[in-house]
Amino acid sequence: MALGGYKFAGYKCTKASGMSYDDLALLIHKTRLKAFVEACARANANWHFCKNSGTHDFEGNTGVIYNIIGVSSDFVSFFQYENENKYFAIISCPEITDDIFHDKARGKGYYEGNNTNKYLWTYRTMFHCASVSPLDADFFIKQDSGGVANYPSGALPIIPISTFYLNTTSHVSGAGDNGKWFSYPRDGYYDCFGYAVKGSSIITFAVQNHPSNNYIATGQIFVNVIGFDAMHLSSQSDTYNVFHVSLSMQTTNSNECFYVQKNTWHITTGQQTLKSDGTLYAQALMPSSLFLNTTSLASYVYGISSNIPYASMRLVTHENADNNMRTSAPLLNSDGITSKGEIDIDLMACNVTNGYASLKSCGAYANGNYLLACKDYSGYQQYYVGWDPSNPDITQESAWTAYTE
């Protein structure tokens, strides 16, 4: 669990003159694959393509890009870590629209509970899926009104790399560009995708940049964390050590926890994990109702010093010091323990300071071993992800290499 070792690779793409939208969509997906494959190579992490009967090749890998059923511009590729039960899918959907939404499900957990309260991905974006079960090419396609026929029980719901919304009527709607991140980049824009990898743990980065918005330079970058065997599990009856945490937050004005419901000491709604029986932990009307809590207040510092303390974090089903502790099903485990586990501190850490204005969003800290992934302007809580001193400064354009075929 030594700090460091999360090696980063980032690539960007844009629409060339005369390029068709189908070709641009494939370029976007290949850009994401390039960033992930390169990050794995730099980290000596043996994530490898595990399905090769698709419709497109990638850099000598035959058939590793699959067309999503019914849409020529949507793609998915599948990876496995070594020969273990650890699977990862990169899903690119720049063509998804409201018109065809009802033919596609956006993840198992979001279809549980009341049909009028769902998390729905009606806008064009990109996704990831982590699983301890193999994934079929059409694993998340909605087969009928009853739900997703082929979604394996060991798979976490697919989570967007960008902002998502909850609507309590029929479907989600977003205002302006906030609801449409990562459709085809407009003229002069770049879609930038990056990964930092160490072993089987993955940190994802994404930003759509243009000189007029300056998102790269200001660190307004979407960040998600996928951990396999990256927790000290709380229950002895639990062997399912996988989670997906969203720290994504991008608005036109700030780099806060934009959609993640948050109070001072925790984040909720953007987390996914499995119960001790290997099935998805979910609650009606919510994808998970999990909280990302600090383990103590030992991480508090007044101002900013050269010795900033960092605390580990836990995935739990209740907040600190309030009345939201769950005492009835669904429970995380048969023991009734309300904590899934403590996340490895080299992968995620946090601290609390009123000197947040001095911190650089998506800047490196702890001698380059942490990246400030989520800078919260209201609760003074900062969230860090694993990094490595050899990585570039991702708030510089030079950190994102142009991908061309």
N, C-alpha and C positions, 0 to 999 in steps of 0.2 A: 504494500500500500504506500510505497514511497511516492512523494510528490514528483510531478513531472512525467514525461513520457507520452502525453497526449499530442501526437504529431498531426499537424494541420496541413491540408491542401485546399486551395480555393481556385475555382475557375468561373469565368463569366462568358456570356454569349449575347449576341444581339442579332437583329434581323438584317441580313444583307440585302442590297438592292436587288429586286426581282425575285426574292425567295418566296416560295409559296408558304402558306400557313402550316400545311402538313409537314413540310420540310423543316420549318422553324420549330414546330413542336418536337420533332425527332431530335433536332439539335439541342433543344433545352434538356431533354432526357439524357442525351449522351454527355452533356456538360455535367450533369449531376453524377452520372456514373464515373466520369473521369475524375472528379474531385474525390469520390469515395474510394475508388481503386487506388488512386495515388496516395491518399492518406493512409490506407492500409499498408501499402508498400513501404512508406516511410516509417511506419510504426512496427513493421514486421508482424502485422496482425493477419492471421490466416482466414479472413473473410473471402469467400470465393463464390463465383456464380454456381448455382446448383440446379438450374433448369436451362436447357438449351434447345428447345424445340419451338422457339418463337419465330417471329417474322423478320427480325432484323439482327444484324451482327454488330459487334462492338470491338474494335481494335484486336481482331484476330479471334475473338470469342464468338463462335457461331451460334445464332439463334437465341441469344440471351435477352433480347428485347421482345416483349410480347405486346401486340395490340390489345387493348381492352375491348371486349366484345362490343361491337356495334358502333365504335367511334374510331375513325382512322387516325385521329390526332392525339389519342390518349395511350399511354404506355406504362408498362410495369416490368421490373426486373427483380430477380430473386437471388439471395445470397444465403449461405450457410457458414457458420464458424467451425472450421476444422471438420470433424465428423460428429460434432455434438448436436444436441437438440436445441440449437440456437439459430433462428431464422430471421431474416431482415428483408423487407421489400421496399424498393424505391418506386413510388407511383407518381406519374406526371400527368395531370389532367388540365391542360390549358383550354380544352374545348368544352368542358362541362358547363351546361347552362340550365336555367330553370326548365326549358322546354323538354329536355331529356332526363331531368333529374329522377323522375319516378321509375325509370328503368334501372337505376343504380342505387345501391345502398352505400352509405358512407361509414360503415363500421358497425359491428354487432351491438356494442353497448348502447349506441344511440337510438336503438329501436326497442329498448326495453322500457316498460312503463306506459304511461298514458300517451296515446297516439297524438294528442294535441300538444305535447311538450317534448320536443326532440331537439337534439343537436343535428342540424342538417348542413351538408356542404353543397349548397346550391350554386356557389360561385366558383369560378375557375381558380384552381390553385394546385399545389403539390402536396404530397403526403408521404408518410413513412408508416410502416407496420412492423412491430416486433412480435415474435412468436416463439413458443417452445414446441410447436407442432408444424409439420410441413405445410406449405401454402400452395394451393392449386392456382392455376393461372386466372381463374375466374372466382377466386375465393370471396371477393367482396361484392360481386354482382348480385343484385336482388332478383331472385328467381320468381317470386310471386308476392302477393300481398301479405303473406304470412311471415316474410322475413328473408334472411340470407341462408340459403340452403347449404352452401359449401363452406361457411365460415367456421374454422376449427375452434374448439373450445379453448385451446391453449394460446390463441392469438389475442393480443391486445387490440382494441379498436384502432383503426387508422386515424392518425392525428395530423392535421394540416401544419405546414411549416409557418403558416401565417395566422392572422387573426380569425377567430370564429365567434359566432353569435348564437344566442339562444332566443327563440321567438316562441311565445306561448300560444300562438294561434295555429298556423299551418306550416310556415316555413320561415327560414331565416332571410333577412334582408339587411344589407349593409349600406352605409351612406358613402357615396363617392368611391374613391379608390380604396378606402379601407376594407370594402367588401370584395375587392377584385384583385388582390395582390397575386402576382405571378400568373396572370394570363399572358398572352403574347406581349413582349416588351414593345412599347411604343417607340417611334422614331427617336433615336438619340439615347434611349434607355438601355441599360444592361441588366440582365438577370444574373445575379451572382450567387453561387452555391458553394458551400464549403463543409468539410468534415474534419473533426479531430478524433483520432482513434487511439485506443490503448487496449490491447487484448480484445475482448469481446464487447467492450463498452464504446459507445458512439455518441459524439456531440455533433449536432447539425447546426449549420449557419446558413442564412439566406437573406438577401437584400436586393431590391430592385432600385438601381441607382441612376441618377441623372445629375448633371452639374447644377441644375436648379434646386434639387432637394437636398443634396449634400449628405445623404444618409450614411454613407460609408465613413466620411470624415468625422461625423458626430456620433458614430457608434450605434446608430439606430438599426440594429441587425436582429432578425429573428433567431432565437436560440432554443433548441430542444435537446433533451438528454435521454438516452436509452441505455439502461444498465442491465447487463446479464451477469449474474453472480457478483453483484456490486453492492450487496447489502449484508449486514449481519442480521439474520432473520430473528424475529422475536419469539416465534413459536417453534418448539421442537418437533411439532407435527407438520411443519411447513418445509417443503423442499423446492418450492417454485420461486426462484430468485430472479425476478424480472420486473422491470418497471419502465414507464415512459413518462417523463415530466416535461411540460411545456413552460418555458420561461419567455415565450414569444411576446413581444410588445413593440409595436411600431405605430406611431401616429405622426402627424405632420408637425407636432410641436414638442414632443418629449420622448424620452426613452424610459417610460415607466412600465409597470406591470399592467398593460392596457386592458386585456380581457380577463386576466387571472383574478378571480375574486380574492381580495386580500385585506387582512387587518394587520395590526402591528407585527405579530409574531408568526404569521403563517401565510401560506398560499394554498388555495383550494381550487377545485374544478379542473385544473390542467393536468391532473395526474391519473395514471392508469397502472393497475397491477393485477395479479391473479391471486385468488384465495388459496388456502392450503390444499384444496381438492383439485387444483389445476384449472378451475373455471374463472371467468372474468368476475372481478369484484365490481359490482355496479348496483345502483339504487334507482328506483323509479324516479323519473324526471331528471336524473343527473347521470353523467357518464361514470362517475366514481364516488363523489363525495369524500375524497381523500384530502388530507391536509399535508402540506410540507412544512414541518415544524422544526424550529431550532431545538436542540437538546438541552440548552441552558441559556442563561443570560450572560455567560462568561465572555461572550464575544463583544460586549458593549465597550466602546471606546469614545471618550469625549474629544471631538476634533479628529484630526488625522496626524498620526505619528509614523515614524519609520518602523515601528513594531506593532502593526495592526493585528489584533487577535482574530483567529478564525475558528468557528465552531462547526461541528458536524450537524447533520440534519436527519430527521426521521419522516417516514411516511406513516401517518396515523389516521384514525377515523374520528378524531375529536380535536378541538382546539385546546390550547392551554388556558386554564383558569376560566372556563365558561361552562355552560350547561348542555353543550352539544354532543356529549359522549354517547355513542351508540350502545344500547344495551339489548337490542333485539336484532333478529336476522334482517339482512344478510350480515354475517360476521366474517372477518378475515380468516379465521381459523376455528377449529373445534374447541380450542382452549379458551376462547373468549377474550384473547389478548387484543387490545385495540391498536397495537402498533404492528405494522408489517415488518419494519426493521430499520436499522440505522444505516444510512448510505455511506459508503466508503468516502472518507474525507479527501482523498486525492481526486475523486470525481466531482463532488459537490461540497461546497462550504458556504458559510454565511458570516456576516458580522453586522453590528448595529453602530451607527455613528451619526452625530449631527453635523459632521463635516462632509456630507455627501457631495456638496458642490465642488469640492476639490478632487473628487474621484472621476476618472475618465471612463466613460461608457465603452465597453469592449476593449479596455486597456488591460495590460498585463500587470500583475501584482505578485507579491511573495517571491521576489527574485525570478519572475517569469513563469512560475509554476501554477498560477491561477489566472483566469480571465474574468473580469467583471462582466457577467452576462446579463444581470438585471439590476439596474440602478433605480431604486424606488425613492421618489421625491417626497412622499408623504409620511411613510412610516419609518424612514431612516434605516430600513433594512436592506442590505446588499446581498446579492446571490452570485456566487462564483462557480465556475466550472474548471475542470482540470485543463492544464495547458503545459507547454514546454518552453524553456528559454530559447530553444532553437527556432521557434515559430516566428513568422513575420508579424508585423504590426498590421492587423486586419482593418484598421481605420485608414490605411494607405491604399490607394488604387493599385499600387504595385504588388500587393498581396494576392490579387485576383488575376490570374492568367487568362488571357483570351483563348477560348477553345474554338478551333476550326477543324474541319475535316480535310 
